[in-house]
Amino acid sequence: MASRGVRRSRAEEEQESYFVSMADMMVGLLFVFIILLLYFALQFRQTTQDLSSAEQSRAAILERLDEQLRDHGLAVSIDAGSGVLRLPEDVLFDVGRADLTPRGRQAVALLGAAMADVLPCYTYPRPPTGCPASVQHVDAIFIEGHTDSDPMAGQGLIRDNLDLSVIRATNTLRALVAATPVLGQMRNQLPGQGTPLPILSVSGYGADRPVDPSGTPDAKRRNRRIDLRFLMATPQSPHIQPAPRR
């Protein structure tokens, strides 16, 4: 009987030790889970702050460009939410033409001068002094061509509205760089951080993205436009390497 009591006592001790070990392991796992949860919460908070800072930097760029252009008599439209600066519809191109008018070239030259003054602090290489503390920078500026809904048919380079919008955007880009060559030298990152790429690019949408789809003469005039869409670099975790460029 005594030996049975001893065996029972040892079995109970072993069982108790097993449950204690399991409890310790569960507490350890819970601790690890809490640490990971705090880590990812901090990462999410930092990413959210970086995104907010990027939007604020983009809004600051657009606001400064708007102020400078208005000071020189060129009224542009700004959409801070989508990061778009819209050039006046009636000064850039004649209906159905891809070449900038003289007034259009003057407007683009004013825009180039304003961009050359504002963008160096948000592109690379940055000036050594005089820039805000923000670390945000421009990834790309798309010069977007748009046309009205009147169908266009032709031969050669311009066969339809899509061709017309792309060539208008391309001519605007060339006029910008010709008037202000430094814009063609601005890059979206430094060597060693990846492949530094020019910030300026073009796209054309034809009549597919109207600002006013009503089809009135005034709507068509407004839809014939050039938009500059500013894209800021997105925050990236230091533990995630960007995919190689192909």
Summary of the structure (lengths in Angstrom):
residues: 246
radius of gyration: 29.5
end to end distance: 80.6
largest distance: 112.7
contacts: 676
relative contact order: 0.14
helix: 50%
strand: 13%
